[in-house]
Amino acid sequence: MSQSLDRALTLVSQLATGPKTLDELSGVIGVHKSTTLRLLRTLESHRFVQRDGVHHYRLGTALFDLANLALEERDVRRAAEPALRELNSRLGHTVHLASYEDGEVIYIDKYESRHQMRMYSRIGRRAPLHCTAVAKVLLADLSASALQKVLAGMEFPKLTENTILGPAAYLAELDRVRANGYAVDNSEHEDFIHCIAAPIRGARGEVLAAVSMSVPKVLLDYDGLLSHLPDLLATAEAASAECGFVPR
């Protein structure tokens, strides 16, 4: 390894814990202050380090720019694939991945059921906002103002006897989703299918997508579906880890 590169990276790592003086940084890498100063000036020219007053140095803006770019480059579909594929393979039920964009929830990936009865969903199809578990998970993460904007344009058509029919009931449902950490579609979209969904989070804790498992009622009753909730939550956790999420 390049000695200069090693020393420069060590300086950056030290500054991650807070501003440091030239003397402190020189002590960390064990060289004369003039050598440390040359390294710091090079890092400063690339915005990895910036001077904080006369005597201190701190991390520069380039590191934050790079971190944001790296996060944006993470493909949630690709990152989540191993965990979702494993859940589908192990339990055999339909697994969906959905994301939210501009007021719409879209299925961005699907793993087909290995049972004879299958769902008619497909990648690219929109999920109804008021009656699907994935939509509940994604909308529950919106800010209050963004959620109100979505609600203003939402309709609540009655699709089954269990469909939520108005904004007040829907907001109460989203409160339950936030409290529980998962959502259910108790035959609200289609009366012969029910579903559970959980959030996949990114490095900042934001919800990037929702993973769901959908099962025909003839294969599994509601209690049976909920018995697989630990499996779904573990899948969401594994996918979140691949997306950079670290629980605090």
Secondary structure, DSSP 8 states (H G I E B T S, - for coil): --HHHHHHHHHHHHHTTS-EEHHHHHHHHTS-HHHHHHHHHHHHHTTSEEEETTTEEEE-HHHHHHHHHHHHH--HHHHHHHHHHHHHHHH-SEEEEEEEETTEEEEEEEE--SSSS-----TT-EE-TTT-HHHHHHHHTS-HHHHHHHHHT------STT---SHHHHHHHHHHHHHHT-EEESSSSSTTEEEEEEEEE-TTS-EEEEEEEEEETTT--HHHHHTTHHHHHHHHHHHHHHTT----
